[in-house]
Amino acid sequence: MAKPPYIELPFCEPIPILYEDRAVLAIDKPRGWLLVPVNWQNTNRNLQAAINSSISAGDFWARSRNLKFLRYVHRLDTDTSGILLFAKSPGAVEAFGDLFETRRMEKHYLAIVEGVPQETEWTCRLPLAPDPRTIGRMMVDTLTGKECETQFRLLQKKETIALVAAHPLTGRTHQIRVHLAQAGHPMVSDDLYGRVHPRMPPGLRAVKLGYVDPFTRRRVEIRAPIEGFMHEYGFTPSLEQLGKPPAPAGPPPTPPAKRPGSKQDSGRP
């Protein structure tokens, strides 16, 4: 039975599946889906609850995979898009969750920020803690906050906004958003740590996960498309940002002459 390369849920376009193996499945999460306990029924945008219902109903995307269980391993904010990793068994939830907990999961994001940073590269290590004055908000707390580290790199800039690569080494709630705000360049349309722009959506996308599979011990890299995200804000992705090597300088080398009876140019690798 052919497996569709997407998840079909109510109230949204099909959600692309970016990567899948026997233990995990990674999707390209759209903006607007919440990752909250499944017993929170105050919204129809609860992603885990919607997936559970779809699996129980035997929808084709799940039935074709013989899926009985799918649980998110980490979280993305509601308005953050990009790679979200799910585990296919409780054992896989534990194994892959441990990769995040022990900082063996490489996480890379693209952020659209207000203003243009003066530095091309910088690291923020301000510790974070929940803000006692506002539920759901984080704040810098140098006394009791948890250690936190994010590496940033300026990629492109315009007059009033810039494209920044963010590599969080820890996994605190709202870490990238708070560290950007503390640098004086909050994420575009951040309703907690910046200001909302009527014509620009929140500008944060998870674009790469890298890890050594805890079961097979092989290296895995999962990437999400970035072209659409960057074009929303008027940026053009480079080959480096797309994860492709630059084209060689100068004319391409002349291929060797084909010898009679050889298998060159056969179309096979």
C-alpha angles and dihedrals in degrees: 000000000000114000116223113232092231145052118243116212133162121271097020145069116267109287112232119237107223100184139003139178135154093287108033145024124203123202135191097243114212122220116270102044118118126215102211135133112297091237090065100098099167090108139036088218095078100127099197092047092049092050092048091052092048092051092047090050090054095238112187099249089058098035092053088058095042087236118177098160135032123164131172114247098199137010138250122194116257094256095040116100131198142057116016118174123216128188123221097213139026088250091055091048089057096043096047093038087059090057089059094043094051094043094245092124113088111217125191128183139179117222132189108213137189115255127358119286114232093217121068092207132019142154126222120203101171111144118236137214136168114281106243090205097057126037112231095017127112129211140188110266115176093183106049104004122119119254113267137179133184128174117210134193128186110232107170137354142202132183097282106008138042139200113236132184113221125197112184113199091189128042109228123153112274089354098150093043095051094044091050091049090050089053089057093251109094120189113273112267094006104161093194105042105018137010134289119251113209093215102038127064122220107293110222127109132172104225108168142026121184128184148137108257107246091216105038098026090222125133115256128190121185120192132188124210113263104182097088093045094051095044090055087069099035099260126133118218117235125216089256092054090047090055093245125129115248117258114264116260118251130016119329116263117267110253117237117264114267113251120221111263095013125129095233115133091017091136093241126110 
